[in-house]
Amino acid sequence: MIIPFNKIYYTGKEMEYIGDAISRGQVSGDGYYTKLVSTLIEEEFNVPRAFLTTSATHALEMAFMIIGIKPGDEVIMPSFTFSSTANAALLRGAKIVFADIDDKTLNIDIDDVIRKITGRTRAVVPVHYAGISCEMDRLADIARDYGLYIIEDAAHAVNAKYRGKSLGTWGQMGCYSFHGTKNYICGEGGALLINTDDKNLIEAAGIIRQKGTDRDKFLNGEVDKYSWVGTGSSYAPSDILMALLYAQLQVMDSITSKRKAVHDYYSCRLKRFAEEGVIRFTNIPEGCESNYHIFYILLKDEESRDMVIERLKEKGISAYTHFVPLHTSVMGQTLGYREGQLPVTERAGRCLVRLPIYTGMTALEMEYVMDSLEEILRVM
Ligand SMILES: *Cc1c(COP(=O)(O)O)cnc(C)c1O
């Protein structure tokens, strides 16, 4: 049996909505479907304002522009994340300060965040790895005490919650991804959530997203023509993509429950190996509602990890490592960071395997993955 790592799931409504977007003649940004999607996000996740963007990368870039990050500012984030998290701050000239992660969730270690706060720290960027929340209540308290912004990289975490509140809505801003590898997709797309009623932040976001113009005010009928009013770029996605996304978000809870079934089955089959200490696997702490974006296992060392991936591959199953910690990457080393600085992050970088998990996965496919993995783990 051949099991890919990921398989895109379509709900069946995508072509109808895309065709409709085309026949409406609104294929550029901010058309009919963009409005439907932003309203759905605002209502379902309880967000004051959601701006659809061309990617999560761009949402992160916008967030740092909006809060006016500049050279000399420091931004604390995990190293166990995607390059976009760091690039967005680096593009504004900020200094990136990497905090280690918590061994239990692979999310930012809040005690290490506290140790790394200085007088120049402006923002903290929690990344909700695998769709499982950071300890947001505690982080929010600390950010308040030190006067820091929280920009959530919630690229993995659309439709996941912490203590009943949607991820992406805990910080002043949150960034979602609808990239083709995520849970709810449109190919390339994202959203910037603004979680305050601060008119200035919302207006700044609108201007930055609309090429530095007050086009948003024009669309709302507040001005009779729009013009250049500030710096900005082009971050509004095509309405064709938003039509595709609307089809997905309309049934997001059913997508999540299909993924949960895979997660639950894997957890059940792997429990005894965890009890025997052979592996650890995705851990969803109390208070977290996951969207089951990733299912990972942690092996005891890099050699066993590579062997598991290799043996799964021989059986036709694609399983992957994940982030090369940013501080040990080529760019991280160029910036002056070194191996040895963040031990928990480095261990996750060496020992983690992501197993195939996708929305339309059949019972036979799940069973084959677990039978194969059991066979491998039994002799380790
Ligand atoms: C996927 C991802 C991004 C980037 O998302 P895009 O929409 O592809 O730009 C950013 N951060 C994390 C943690 C991601 O996994």
The ligand as an SDF file (V2000), in Angstrom:
LIG
                    3D

 15 15  0  0  0  0  0  0  0  0999 V2000
    2.9690   27.0110    7.0970 C   0  0  0  0  0  0  0  0  0  0  0  0
    3.5680   27.8910    8.1320 C   0  0  0  0  0  0  0  0  0  0  0  0
    3.7810   29.2580    7.9130 C   0  0  0  0  0  0  0  0  0  0  0  0
    3.6170   29.8920    6.5660 C   0  0  0  0  0  0  0  0  0  0  0  0
    2.3600   29.7830    6.0300 O   0  0  0  0  0  0  0  0  0  0  0  0
    2.1070   30.2740    4.5180 P   0  0  0  0  0  0  0  0  0  0  0  0
    0.6400   30.4850    4.4590 O   0  0  0  0  0  0  0  0  0  0  0  0
    2.5970   29.1720    3.6380 O   0  0  0  0  0  0  0  0  0  0  0  0
    2.8860   31.5270    4.3220 O   0  0  0  0  0  0  0  0  0  0  0  0
    4.2250   30.0420    8.9600 C   0  0  0  0  0  0  0  0  0  0  0  0
    4.4730   29.5060   10.1750 N   0  0  0  0  0  0  0  0  0  0  0  0
    4.3060   28.1900   10.4290 C   0  0  0  0  0  0  0  0  0  0  0  0
    4.5710   27.6680   11.8000 C   0  0  0  0  0  0  0  0  0  0  0  0
    3.8750   27.3430    9.4050 C   0  0  0  0  0  0  0  0  0  0  0  0
    3.7590   26.0250    9.6250 O   0  0  0  0  0  0  0  0  0  0  0  0
  1  2  1  0
  2  3  1  0
  2 14  2  0
  3  4  1  0
  3 10  2  0
  4  5  1  0
  5  6  1  0
  6  7  2  0
  6  8  1  0
  6  9  1  0
 10 11  1  0
 11 12  2  0
 12 13  1  0
 12 14  1  0
 14 15  1  0
M  END
$$$$
